[in-house]
Amino acid sequence: MREVAVAGVGHTPFSKESGRPVLDLAADAALAACADAGLDPSEVDGVASHMVGGDSEGCQALATALALPGLRFVLDLNQAGQAPCHLVGQAGAAVADGRARAVLVYRALNGRSGSRVGSSRFPGRGGQYRYPIGYDAYPMYIAMWARRHLYETGQTTDDLAAVAIAHRAYAVCNERAVIRRPLDRDGYLASPWVADPFRVADCTTEVDGACALLVTTLDRARDLRRPPAVVASAGFRAGPRPGLDVGDHVLTADYTRNFTHALRDELFGRAGVTPADVDVAELYDCFTSAVLMSLEGLGLAERGGSGELVRSGRLPINTHGGLLGEGYLHGMNTVAEAVLQVQGRGGDRQSPRHDVVVATSGALTDGSALVLTTDRR
């Protein structure tokens, strides 16, 4: 099995209205990732992506748009925010065992001007019971988890506010971020309510755009333009009764923990590190509560101590401003930021220590995670 690294990152601009087909966005991000790595697109032989309800273009469509000479690996997932780390892990596995030499992993969508997750009604077996009582929007589902987590851990909305404020401070320094206005506690409290305990400032910012990563062997990455971001570990977890549809989380026994709790030991064990070794955390943040739960689940904070960790500033968290500030690309951009941090390319947002970076994808019962490290050769 060959060692694997992410060698390049590509973004399109993030906007409220791209005015462009999703396939064009995907192609631009993919070509940018290849150029960033210094690899000719003709050498790509694998493509992996995900979509929700047909909001993107499939892998073979992108391969055609890029005029790739042929494919040895294709993976289209019907998943949302759980997918980005999982896709990188699967692409890495294909590269490691020789099924592919270079794989583009991407997410592209018109998530603001097109179908918007935050205002969508999700079809499913439970809809007939949820919709008549007005329980029909995704923020409501996550709010149920958030309120229970706060209650059980003794935290408050001040801890949610800490996440929103800290993320915004990073977003101010990020030229890609769609929200760059500074945020303080007064501004947070003035933010309108969405679904208790969430205000607008607690919620992700939907955008049009695309992001892509280039995954290849570590040996190959060492010969390319950028320092390798080594994929030291990858994993996916779904708890019992993971879901018949997006709104049937009422089948979950514990609303106070998410998938990271089950994933932690294996994730860090495979990488040969511990939570104490983590220099930077890039955590999926569709809502502020997901950050609190993931910090605790990964062992980066004690149970009930995640808000205090955020306030302390001891650990850089979501240095791009998170999905809250940079934009909601279902977390592919969060993984991209983890790569940039490992490579030392975070600009004004760069953490001085960046040898070990953990990234997550997902908020509730199911999700995935990566440990990325610098090249220790």
C-alpha positions in Angstrom: 0.0 0.0 0.0 1.4 3.3 -1.1 1.3 6.4 1.1 -1.2 9.1 -0.1 -1.3 12.9 0.0 -3.4 15.8 -1.2 -1.2 17.7 -3.7 -3.4 20.6 -4.9 -6.5 22.7 -4.1 -8.8 24.6 -6.4 -11.7 27.0 -5.7 -14.0 29.1 -7.8 -15.3 32.4 -6.3 -18.1 31.9 -3.9 -21.2 34.1 -4.6 -24.9 34.5 -4.1 -25.5 34.0 -7.9 -22.8 32.5 -10.1 -24.8 32.8 -13.3 -23.1 29.7 -14.5 -23.9 26.0 -15.0 -22.7 23.8 -12.2 -20.6 21.8 -14.6 -18.6 24.9 -15.5 -18.0 25.6 -11.8 -16.8 22.0 -11.3 -14.5 22.2 -14.2 -12.9 25.5 -13.1 -12.2 24.2 -9.6 -10.8 20.9 -10.9 -8.5 22.6 -13.4 -7.4 25.0 -10.6 -6.5 22.0 -8.3 -4.4 20.5 -11.1 -2.7 23.8 -11.8 -2.1 24.3 -8.1 -0.4 20.9 -7.9 1.5 21.4 -11.2 -0.1 18.2 -12.6 -1.4 18.1 -16.2 -5.1 17.1 -16.2 -4.4 14.4 -18.7 -2.7 12.5 -15.9 -5.9 12.3 -13.8 -7.5 8.9 -13.9 -10.0 9.1 -11.1 -12.9 11.4 -10.1 -15.0 11.4 -6.9 -17.9 13.7 -5.8 -21.2 13.9 -4.1 -24.6 15.6 -4.5 -27.9 16.0 -2.8 -31.1 15.6 -4.8 -29.4 16.2 -8.2 -27.9 19.6 -7.2 -24.6 18.9 -9.0 -23.0 17.1 -12.0 -21.7 13.6 -11.9 -18.1 12.5 -12.1 -18.2 11.2 -15.7 -19.7 14.5 -16.9 -16.7 16.3 -15.3 -14.3 13.9 -16.9 -15.9 14.7 -20.3 -15.7 18.4 -19.7 -12.0 18.1 -18.8 -11.3 15.8 -21.8 -9.7 13.3 -19.5 -8.2 10.4 -21.6 -9.7 7.7 -19.4 -10.9 6.8 -16.0 -9.9 3.9 -13.6 -11.8 5.1 -10.6 -15.2 6.9 -10.3 -17.2 7.5 -7.1 -20.5 9.4 -7.0 -22.0 9.6 -3.5 -25.6 10.5 -2.7 -24.6 12.2 0.5 -24.5 15.7 1.9 -22.1 17.1 4.5 -20.9 13.7 5.6 -19.1 13.1 2.3 -16.0 15.3 1.7 -13.6 13.6 4.2 -15.1 10.2 3.2 -14.4 10.9 -0.5 -10.8 11.9 0.2 -10.4 8.7 2.2 -11.9 6.6 -0.6 -9.9 8.3 -3.2 -6.8 7.8 -1.1 -7.6 4.1 -0.8 -7.9 3.8 -4.5 -4.5 5.5 -5.0 -2.9 3.5 -2.2 -3.7 0.1 -3.7 -3.0 1.1 -7.3 -6.5 1.4 -8.7 -5.8 5.0 -9.6 -2.8 7.4 -9.9 -4.4 10.8 -9.4 -8.0 11.5 -8.3 -9.9 14.7 -8.4 -12.3 15.1 -5.5 -14.8 17.9 -5.9 -18.1 19.5 -4.8 -19.9 22.0 -7.0 -23.4 23.5 -6.8 -25.4 26.6 -7.1 -26.5 26.4 -3.5 -27.8 29.9 -3.2 -29.3 30.8 -6.6 -30.5 27.2 -7.1 -32.0 24.7 -4.7 -31.2 25.8 -1.1 -30.8 23.2 1.6 -31.8 25.5 4.4 -35.2 26.2 3.0 -35.9 22.8 1.5 -38.5 20.3 2.5 -36.8 16.9 2.4 -39.0 14.1 1.1 -39.0 10.9 3.1 -41.0 8.4 5.0 -41.3 10.7 8.0 -42.5 13.8 6.2 -46.1 12.9 6.5 -45.8 13.2 10.2 -43.4 16.2 10.4 -44.9 18.6 7.9 -48.5 18.8 9.4 -47.1 20.1 12.7 -44.8 22.6 11.1 -41.6 20.6 11.8 -40.3 20.9 8.2 -37.0 22.8 7.9 -33.5 21.5 8.4 -32.5 24.2 11.0 -35.3 22.9 13.2 -33.8 19.4 13.2 -30.4 20.5 14.2 -31.8 22.9 16.7 -33.3 19.9 18.6 -29.8 18.4 18.9 -28.3 21.7 19.9 -30.7 22.5 22.7 -30.3 19.0 24.2 -26.5 19.2 24.0 -26.4 22.5 25.7 -28.8 21.3 28.4 -26.9 18.0 29.1 -23.5 19.6 29.2 -24.4 22.7 31.1 -23.4 25.1 28.3 -25.5 28.0 27.0 -26.0 30.1 23.9 -23.0 32.1 25.0 -21.0 29.0 23.9 -22.7 29.0 20.5 -21.9 32.7 20.3 -18.2 32.0 21.0 -18.1 29.8 17.9 -19.8 32.4 15.6 -17.6 35.2 16.8 -14.3 33.2 16.5 -15.2 32.0 13.1 -16.1 35.5 11.9 -12.7 36.8 13.0 -11.1 34.3 10.7 -13.5 35.1 7.9 -12.6 38.8 8.0 -9.1 37.7 7.0 -10.2 35.4 4.2 -10.7 36.9 0.8 -12.9 34.0 -0.3 -15.4 34.5 2.5 -18.8 35.8 1.6 -19.4 37.3 5.1 -16.5 39.4 6.3 -18.2 41.9 8.6 -16.7 41.7 12.1 -19.0 40.2 14.7 -19.0 40.8 18.5 -21.4 39.6 21.2 -23.7 42.5 20.8 -23.9 41.8 17.1 -24.5 38.2 17.7 -27.4 39.0 20.1 -28.9 41.4 17.5 -28.9 38.6 14.9 -32.5 37.4 14.2 -33.8 34.1 15.6 -34.1 31.2 13.2 -35.0 28.2 15.4 -34.2 28.2 19.1 -31.3 28.2 20.1 -30.1 29.3 16.6 -29.8 32.9 15.4 -28.8 33.8 11.8 -25.2 34.1 13.0 -25.3 30.4 14.1 -26.3 29.2 10.6 -24.3 28.4 7.5 -24.1 30.7 4.6 -25.3 29.1 1.4 -23.4 29.9 -1.8 -22.8 29.1 -5.4 -19.4 27.7 -6.1 -17.0 24.8 -6.4 -14.0 23.3 -4.7 -11.7 20.5 -5.7 -8.7 18.5 -4.3 -6.1 16.5 -6.1 -5.2 13.2 -4.4 -2.2 11.2 -5.4 0.7 9.1 -4.0 3.0 10.8 -1.5 6.0 10.0 -3.7 4.4 11.7 -6.7 3.2 14.7 -4.5 6.8 15.2 -3.4 7.7 16.0 -7.0 4.9 18.5 -7.6 4.6 22.2 -6.8 3.2 22.2 -3.3 4.3 20.5 0.0 2.3 17.3 0.4 -0.6 17.1 2.9 -0.2 13.5 3.9 -3.5 11.6 4.5 -2.4 9.9 7.8 -5.9 8.6 8.6 -9.5 8.6 7.3 -12.7 7.1 8.6 -16.5 7.1 8.4 -19.1 6.3 11.1 -22.9 6.0 11.1 -24.5 5.1 14.4 -27.4 2.7 14.8 -30.6 3.6 12.9 -28.7 6.3 10.9 -31.8 7.5 9.0 -34.6 6.7 6.7 -34.7 10.4 5.8 -33.1 13.6 6.9 -35.8 14.4 9.5 -36.2 11.1 11.3 -33.3 11.7 13.8 -35.9 11.0 16.5 -34.7 7.4 16.3 -31.4 8.5 17.8 -31.0 7.6 21.5 -28.4 10.3 22.4 -28.8 13.9 21.1 -25.7 15.1 23.0 -23.0 13.3 20.9 -22.4 13.1 17.2 -20.4 10.6 15.0 -17.0 11.9 16.1 -17.4 10.3 19.5 -17.5 6.8 17.8 -14.8 7.7 15.3 -12.1 9.3 17.5 -10.1 6.3 18.8 -9.7 4.6 15.4 -9.1 7.9 13.6 -6.2 9.0 15.8 -4.9 5.5 16.4 -4.4 4.9 12.7 -2.6 8.2 12.3 -0.3 7.4 15.3 -1.3 10.6 17.1 -3.5 11.7 20.0 -6.0 14.6 20.3 -3.2 16.4 22.3 -1.1 16.4 19.1 -3.6 18.3 17.0 -2.4 21.7 15.9 -5.4 22.9 13.9 -9.1 21.7 13.7 -11.2 22.2 10.6 -14.6 21.1 11.7 -17.9 20.9 9.8 -20.1 23.8 11.0 -23.4 23.8 9.2 -24.5 25.3 12.6 -22.4 26.4 15.6 -23.5 23.5 17.7 -21.8 21.0 15.4 -18.4 22.5 16.4 -19.1 22.1 20.1 -20.1 18.5 19.7 -17.2 17.6 17.4 -14.6 19.2 19.7 -15.9 17.1 22.6 -16.4 14.0 20.4 -12.8 14.1 19.1 -11.4 14.6 22.6 -10.1 18.1 21.9 -12.2 19.4 24.7 -13.7 17.8 27.8 -17.4 17.2 27.8 -19.1 20.6 28.4 -15.8 22.4 27.9 -15.9 23.0 24.1 -17.2 26.6 24.4 -14.4 27.5 26.8 -11.9 26.0 24.4 -13.2 28.2 21.6 -13.1 31.3 23.8 -9.5 30.5 25.0 -8.1 30.6 21.4 -5.7 27.8 22.4 -6.6 25.7 19.3 -7.1 27.3 15.9 -10.5 26.2 14.7 -12.0 26.7 11.2 -9.3 29.1 10.1 -11.2 29.9 6.9 -14.1 31.3 8.8 -16.0 28.0 8.6 -19.1 27.3 6.5 -20.6 30.1 8.6 -18.4 32.7 7.0 -16.6 31.4 4.0 -19.7 29.7 2.5 -21.5 26.4 2.6 -20.0 24.1 0.0 -21.1 21.1 2.1 -17.7 21.1 3.7 -15.4 20.4 0.8 -13.9 23.9 1.4 -13.3 22.9 5.0 -11.1 20.0 3.9 -9.4 22.3 1.5 -8.6 24.7 4.3 -7.1 21.8 6.3 -4.8 21.0 3.3 -3.8 24.7 3.0 -2.9 24.8 6.7 -0.8 21.7 6.5 1.0 23.1 3.5 1.6 26.4 5.3 -0.4 28.4 2.8 -3.0 30.0 5.1 -1.8 33.5 4.7 -2.9 35.8 7.5 -4.9 32.8 8.9 -1.9 30.4 9.0 -1.3 28.6 12.3 2.3 28.6 13.3 2.0 25.0 14.3 0.4 22.9 11.6 2.1 19.4 11.6 -1.2 17.7 12.6 -4.6 18.9 11.3 -7.9 17.1 11.9 -10.9 17.7 9.6 -14.5 16.5 9.9 -17.5 16.2 7.6 -21.0 15.9 9.1 -22.9 17.1 12.1 -25.1 14.4 13.6 -25.2 10.5 13.6 -23.1 9.9 10.5 -20.0 11.6 9.1 -16.3 11.3 8.3 -13.0 12.7 9.3 -9.4 12.9 8.3 -6.0 13.4 9.9 -3.6 15.3 7.7 0.0 15.8 8.5 3.1 17.4 7.1 5.6 15.2 5.2 7.8 13.7 7.9 10.5 12.4 5.5 
